[in-house]
Amino acid sequence: TIVVSVWSAGFALTALLLLVEGWRLVRISGRAEQIRRRQWISLVERIAESYDVRRRVALLQTDSADLLATWGLWKPRVLLPSHAGAWSDDRIRIVLAHELAHIRRHDWFIQIAAEVV
């Protein structure tokens, strides 16, 4: 019927968009530079421990000025904008605490699952 056809088309479009966005995240992460500065790594480790996040979190600095995102279920990644190195200590702490809260709650997986449903 028409309802099934419309639903199927919507599902196929949503699935395609999810795949394209997933591929985009893989490409951006592959081109990003891993942050190795001790200040950032120590802070991520402390926040992760306080949030009981046991997975290793990769910090990646992208070449994009406006991209700030967290993704990945088993290997979580925090994608930071190109200018993140110029942030104040307070901003670094706030941003990392916020992004690790997403990781702790598995928000990326939940968002993907909600999109699929």
N, C-alpha and C positions, 0 to 999 in steps of 0.2 A: 504494500500500500504506500501511499504518499508519505505518511508519517514515518514509516521505517526507512524510506529512501532519504528523507530529510535528515533523520537522526544519523543514518550511516554516513551521509556526506559530511555532517558536522563532526562526527567522530573521526573520520579520515582526515579532515582538515586540521583538527586539533592534534592528532597523532603526528601529522607531518610537521606542524609548527613546533611540537616538542622535540622531534628529532633534529630539526634545523637548529633550534636553540641549544640543544645538547652538543651538537657538532661545533657550534660557535664557541661554547665554553671550553671544549677540548682544544680548539685551535688557539684561543686567547691564552689559555693556561700553558700551552706548549711554547708560545712565543714569549711569555712573561719571564722576568728575571726573579729567581728565588732570593728572598731577603735573608741575608745571613748576619746582619748586624746584631751583635750580642744584646743590645738594649731591647730590640723587638722580640728576639727569641726568648730571652729571660721572662719578659712580660707575658708572652703567650703561654709559656710553661707554667707560670704562677697562676694565671687566670684559669687555664685548663685544669690544673690541680684543684683549685677552689670550686670549680664547676663539676668536678668528677668526670672530666672528659679524658678518656684514656687513649684515644686515637691520636696519632701524630698529626698536627695541623700544619699544612704547608702555607707559608706566606709568600705570595707572588705579587710582584709589582708589574703592572701592565704599562703599555705605552699610551693608554687612554687617560685623558684628563678627568673623565667623569664616571669611570666604572668602579664601583665598590660592590662586591658581591661575595657570597659564600655558596659553595656547592660541593657536592660529593658526599656519599654516604660512608663508605669504608675508608676513603682517603680524602678527608675534607680539605678544601682549599679556600683560602681567603684571598680574593683578588682585590688588590689595592690600586688606586689611581697613580699616575705618573708622578704627581706632586706630593705623595704621602711622606716622602723623606723630609719635607720641610715642615711637617706638622709639629705642633708643640707636644711636650710630654703628656699633658692632660688629654689632648685630642687623641693621641695614639692609644692611651689607656682606655678612653671611652669607646673608641671605635672597635678596638680588639675585644673589649668586654661584650659589646653588643653583638659582634659577629660570632664570638664563641658561644654566646647564649643561643644563637640560631643553631649552631652545631650541636650543642647539648640537647636541644629539643628535637633534633632531626627535622628541622623545618624544611630543608630542601626536599627531602624524601616525601614529606607530607604534602608539600605543594605539588610535586609531580604526581603523586597518587591522586590528589584532588582533581588535577587537570585530566587525568585518565578517566576518572569516574564521571 
